[in-house]
Amino acid sequence: MTEFSKQVIPADQRVALIKECNDFIAARPAPRMLNVSANANLPIDKDELNAAIMGTGIAGFDESMSKRSKRIVKNTYMYADLVSLLKYPSASQKEQRYNEFMRLMKLAGWFAFSQPYNRYEATSQKLTMDNVALNIIHTAVSAAVGQGAAALKVLKDVADTTMDALKDVPEALVLFERNAKKAEGGNFCMSSALEDKEGTITMAIAAVQYIAAAQPTKVLFVEWATSSVSIYNGSATMSMDEEDYLMVEPLIVKALTEQREKALSYEFGKA
């Protein structure tokens, strides 16, 4: 696993770049993946449960995490997801979209170690996208540095538990499917996060892009023929520098508030 970037971005430049992104998304219509009227009655996200759908993402949170830490993860993820998708919406721009997502996560305060974006090599003739995502995130966690074995196991367990819980929450699954699917395939992320005794947040992310001429009515929990789909992936483990996040938090929160119809979140799982 390689360090995403050693470049230190000065505070004023970090703020200026986030402002540029805010101006960009304010000038764009809502992405086609979200149907505002269909999602109008979603419950308010209170950061009380241990999992959430965030745009095209499925996020799991360890019980160690405070409401504040959950909100940091959600805000930074939804912001990076929204901007990168609006900038690079085409299936042919999958790598640019992933790189932009990672750039924005760093601007938001995450220090990341990332594996190169590449094609996913299936080992059987059939697969399910949920197992693909879990395999990628397990691999990312196994390659992580700076974390003890116990913490790495927690990140894996949180991912497994979150994906399993999603099967039993139709509202969350429907929102995810609507967000992830595109005419030519789709894209989504899986993440798991924990907070240590010092308050440091660690997160693992698996990004999946798939291209298929035809696809089942569902993305997750159904079998795909390996020969009918091309899958690309990127992954990272990252830790939050909250001092860096505090510099840009007002701008990120402002953008998400103004563009709420473009960045919906739905809690599920257990408290």
DOLONU-279316 format. One record per atom (N, C-alpha, C): y, x, z. Coordinates in steps of 0.05 Angstrom, whole numbers, plus 5000, padded with zeros to 4 digits. Each point is the difference from the previous one (the first is absolute). Example, Ala and Ser with C-alpha at 12.3 -4.5 7.8 and 13.67 -1.06 7.14 Angstrom:
! residues 2
488652645156
502449825000
502450185000
502149934986
502450165001
502249855014
***
This chain:
! residues 271
497650175000
502449835000
502550185000
502049934985
502350174997
502449875012
501950165010
502549895011
501549874977
501049765005
501549854979
502450154991
501650115018
502450144992
501050165024
500750254996
501150175021
503149985000
501149874980
502949984999
501149835023
502050115014
501449855021
502449874987
500149745003
502249844988
502249965022
502450104995
502249965020
500549705005
501049945024
500449735008
501849844981
502250134991
501949864983
498749944973
498350184990
498749954975
497949795003
498649995022
498049805005
501249725000
502349985013
501449745001
501049924972
501150204986
501049944973
497849904981
497750125002
497749934983
499049725006
499949935026
499249735008
502149794990
502650075002
502049824990
499749954970
499350214985
499649984971
497749804995
497950025015
497749824997
500849715007
501649975021
500949735007
501649874977
501750164988
501649894977
498149934977
497950164997
498149954978
498549745004
498949965024
498449755004
501749755001
502550035009
501849775001
500649894973
499950184980
500749924972
497649904985
497650005012
497549924986
499149725010
498949844982
498849755009
497550055016
499049795014
497550035015
497850074981
498250195008
497750084983
498249764995
498750014978
498249784992
497749955019
499350205016
497749975018
500549795022
502549945007
500549825022
501149744990
498949785011
500949734994
501449905025
502749994999
501549945024
499349735012
499949794983
499449735009
497349985013
498050154988
497349995011
499850135027
501850185006
499950155025
502149915021
501449784993
502349915016
499249935029
497649915004
499149905027
498550205016
500150264992
498550205015
501250025028
498250045020
501050035028
501750255003
501850005020
501750235005
498250225011
500450244990
498550245008
501350105026
498549985022
501150085026
498950275010
498450134984
498850265007
498249985025
498749775002
498249955023
497150044994
499249994975
497250024992
499450284990
497550064995
499250274994
499550064970
500949824983
499850044971
502149844985
500550084975
502149854985
499650054970
500849804984
500450044972
502950074996
500650214986
502850094995
500350054970
501049804986
500250034971
497250044988
499650244988
497350064989
498350155019
500850015026
498550165019
498549845020
497850125010
498549905022
500250215022
501249925023
500550195022
498549935025
498950205012
498649965026
501350175021
500349895025
501350145022
498250025024
499850245011
498450035024
501449865023
498449935020
501149865024
502050175015
500050274994
501950185014
502949964991
500449854978
502749994988
501849795013
502450085005
502149825010
501049824977
501449795007
501349834979
501950174984
501550175013
501950174986
498750184979
497850125008
498550174981
498949854977
498949765005
499049834978
502349944981
502349945011
502349934982
500950234984
499950245011
500750244984
498150044977
497449975005
498050024978
500649794979
500349755008
500449784981
502650044984
502250075013
502550034986
499950224979
499050235009
499950234981
498149954977
497649885007
498149944978
501149804981
501049775010
501049794982
502350104983
501750165011
502350114985
499050184977
498350195007
498950194979
498549854979
498449805008
498449854982
501849844981
502049875010
501849844984
501550164980
501250225009
501650164981
498350134979
497750115008
498350144980
498949814979
499449755009
498949804981
502249914980
502449975010
502249914983
500850234980
499850255009
500750224982
497850054979
497549975008
497850074983
497949774999
500749784987
498249765001
497650014982
500050184979
497949994980
497550145010
497749914990
497450135007
500050294991
501450064979
500050284989
501750185018
501549895019
501850155017
498850035028
497449985002
498650005027
500650255016
499950244986
500550245015
502950035009
501849934982
502950005007
500549825024
498749765000
500449815021
499150125027
497650125000
499050125024
501750235010
501050174982
501750225008
502649905011
501149784988
502549895010
499549885028
497849865004
499349895026
500050225021
498750234993
499850215020
502750135005
501750024979
502750115003
501649835020
499849734996
501549825017
499050005029
497450035003
498950025027
501250255015
500250224985
501250235012
502949965007
501549874982
502849945006
500349825024
498049835005
500049825022
499350135027
499050254998
499450145025
497150095004
498349964980
497250085002
499650284990
498450165015
499250264992
497149984990
499550054974
497449924988
498550244989
497349985003
498250174986
498549824980
500250074974
499049824979
498050144982
498049854992
498150094980
501049934972
499450164980
501049944973
499149724990
501749884984
499349744988
498050054978
497749865000
498050064980
498349754995
498150034982
498249794993
497749985020
499449765009
497849965019
497450014986
498150165010
497450034988
497949835016
499249784988
498049835012
497350125000
498349955019
497450115002
497849804994
500749764993
498049794994
501149824977
498349834990
500849834978
501549755009
499949955026
501549775012
501750115023
502349875004
501750085023
501649765009
501250015023
501949815010
502650155007
502349884994
502550135004
500550065030
499049825018
500450055028
498550255009
497650054989
498550245007
501350254987
501149974976
501550224988
502350095018
501649805009
502350075017
499250135025
497849905013
499150115025
498950294996
498650044978
499050264994
502350214996
502149914987
502350184995
501350065027
500549805016
501450055025
498250175020
497449965000
498350165016
500150294991
500150054974
500150274989
502750135008
502249844998
502650115007
500050085030
498949835017
500050055028
498350255007
497850024986
498250235005
501350274993
501949994981
501350244991
502650055016
500649835019
502650025014
500050245018
502450105005
500350235018
501949925023
499750145022
501849955022
499349775018
497749884996
499149775016
497350065011
499549915025
497450045012
497949814988
497550065005
497849844989
500249715009
500849965025
500249725011
502049844984
502450124995
502149864985
499149944972
498650184987
499149964973
498049774999
498249995020
498149785001
501449735003
502250005016
501549755004
501149904974
501250184984
501149934974
497949884982
497650115000
497849894983
499249735011
499749975026
499149755012
502049784995
502650075002
502149804996
499949894971
499650184981
499849924972
497649814996
497750085011
497649834997
500349735013
501149995024
500449755014
502049824985
502150124990
502149844985
498849884975
498650154985
498949894975
498049785006
498450045021
498049795008
501449755009
502250035015
501549765011
501349844977
500850144979
501349874978
498349794987
497350035001
498249814988
500349725012
500949995025
500049755015
502849875002
501950114985
502749895001
500949934971
499349764991
500649924973
502950034992
501949935018
502850014993
500850294993
499150195016
500750284996
498750104974
497549924996
498550104976
501349884974
500849755001
501349884977
502650154993
501650065021
502550144995
499550284989
498050145011
499350264989
499249984971
498249824993
499149974973
502349954981
501849825008
502349944983
501750244995
500450165020
501750244998
498750224984
497450045004
498650234989
499349984970
499449754991
499049974973
502250004979
499450134978
501750004976
498349924976
501249944978
498549924976
498150224991
500850255003
498350224990
498350125022
500149895024
498550125022
501449955026
500850215014
501549965024
500250265016
501549985023
500350235017
500449905029
499050165019
500449935028
499650255017
500849985026
499650215019
498549905024
498650185013
498749955026
501150215019
500849925024
500950205020
499049935028
499950215016
499349965028
501850195016
500949915024
501950155016
499349995029
500950215014
499750025029
502550135012
500249985026
502250135015
498950155023
500850255003
498950165023
501749965025
499250145021
501349965026
502950105000
500750184981
502750094998
501749824982
498849794988
501449824983
500050074971
498650214992
499850084972
498349814985
500949914977
498549824983
498650164978
497449964997
498550124978
498849784983
500150044974
499049804981
498550134978
497849864991
498550084976
500449794979
500350084975
500549814978
498150064977
498949794988
498450024975
501449824980
500850114978
501349854978
498049974977
499749754991
498049944979
501449864976
499550114977
500949874975
497649954982
499549754991
497849954983
500949874974
498650074978
500749894974
497449874989
500349754992
497749854990
500949804979
498549984978
500749804980
499749725010
498049965017
499549745013
499250065028
500849825018
499350055028
499149745014
498450025021
499249765015
502449865011
499649765011
502249855011
501050135026
498450185012
500850145024
499950304996
501650145016
500050294998
498050125020
500149905025
498450105021
497549835004
497950125012
497649875009
498449874977
500450104976
498349924977
499150254985
497849994986
498950234986
501450034973
500650254994
501050084974
498050174986
499749974974
498350194985
501750254995
498850235007
501550254997
500950054972
498449914981
500650054972
502449834990
500849805015
502149824991
502750055012
500250215018
502550055014
500550305003
502550074997
500950285005
501750005025
499350185019
501350005026
501350275004
502550005010
501550245006
500949985029
500250235014
500749985028
501650245009
501549965021
501350215015
499749945029
500250205017
499749965029
501750205015
500649935025
501650185017
499649935029
500450205017
500449955028
502850095007
501349865018
502850065006
500749945029
502050135009
501149955027
503049954998
500949835018
502849915000
501850185017
502250084988
502250135015
502149795004
499949885024
501749765005
503050074999
500750255006
502850084998
501049984971
498350084981
500649974972
500249714992
498149845010
500049714994
502649875010
500950075024
502349885011
502550044983
500150214984
502250054983
500349794978
497749904991
500049824977
499149725007
499249965025
498949735008
501949784993
502650025007
501849774994
500149934970
499850204983
500049954971
497549874991
497750095010
497449884993
499849725010
500849955025
499949735011
501849814984
502450104994
501949844984
498849924973
498850194987
498949944973
497749805002
498250045020
497849815003
500949725008
502149995015
501149745008
501249854976
501550154984
501349884976
497949944979
497950154998
498049964980
497449885011
500249835021
497749915014
498049864982
501049864979
498149874982
498450194983
500850265000
498650204985
498150165017
500249975027
498550185018
498949845023
498249824994
498949825021
497750145016
499849925025
497950115017
498649775014
497450045005
498449785012
498150135020
500349935026
498250115021
497349865000
497950155007
497449885005
498550185020
497649935006
498550165019
500449895028
499650185020
500249925028
502350145014
501049885021
502250125015
499050245016
***
